[in-house]
Amino acid sequence: MAEEIFEALIEKPINGPREIPPGRTPLGPTGPEEVDNLPQPTPEEEQQVDMMLGELKDFIWDEGYNSIVKKLKKGQDKLPEVIGEIAGRMVNKEVKAADEGEGENAIV
């Protein structure tokens, strides 16, 4: 079921790079290279993220599988949006549950 949906994503043709119109040049990097100024997560934060991702993966491949496949099939004509909505909803509910100390809920 889900394999067919993901195969459809893979089968989309990939367009090559666009040709540069005459008289134009490709834009190169402008300014200094970006530097990663984000703070590094603490071990506790890494553990929280790993735990949340583990719960999401368990849900996706266990009790939520049929629900997710059904939603993906229903929205085949706009898969990126459907996948984004499902993922956003799952993460949002998981974060709320973690804030409330409940753990995994019905995510989808």
Buried (B, 14 or more C-beta within 10 A) or exposed (E): EBEEBEEEEEEEEEEEEEEEEEEEEEEEEEEEEEEEEEEEEEEEEEEBEEEBEEBBEEBBEEEBEEBBBEBBBEBEEEBEEBBEEBEEEBBEBBEEBBEEEEEBEEBB
